């Protein structure tokens, strides 16, 4: 608090942090407030002690939806497990998606999930929990035309997940009718 000749002048403090570190930042702000105990606002209301958290909450992780070679039992699932990704559940997308084979290098067949509200279907996916700190590294492993965006699940929840550029599927094989990557792979004799 600064003191002028006639009255005290207000001031503020702003705390900044990296993305997804809000809980730790709030804890620091609570400690600062508890230490200074300045009265609040122009009415100089009495300060009330702010509860400090004893640990950072589970918001250090996010959910990630996978739909192809990252599914359990397939070639790229180890990319998730090596980064500490934990399986949460098997589920389906909303009825707004189509799936295409966008890449086959002879080792890994990669599908692309494209939103198509006019002519989509519900497809099998899996949801994993992964550290937000590791998500950036994981995203660097994803080749074009695939990327990470928001995927709508059958529950109407949106989670981060694999999506594909719409332009990249022109002329590619549509496997939507199989209901997902696993069923398609079984149909060609390459089950997990």
ABEGO torsion letter per residue (X at the ends): XBBBAABBBBBBBBBBBBBGAAAAAAAAAAAAAAAAGBBBEAAGBBBBBBBBBABBBAAABBBBBBABAABBGBAAAAAAAAAGBBBABBBBBBAABBBBBABBAGABBBBBBBBBAAABBBBBBBBBBBBAAAAAAAAAABBOABBBBBBBBAAGBBBBBBBBBAAAABGBBBAAAAGEAAAAAAAAGBBX
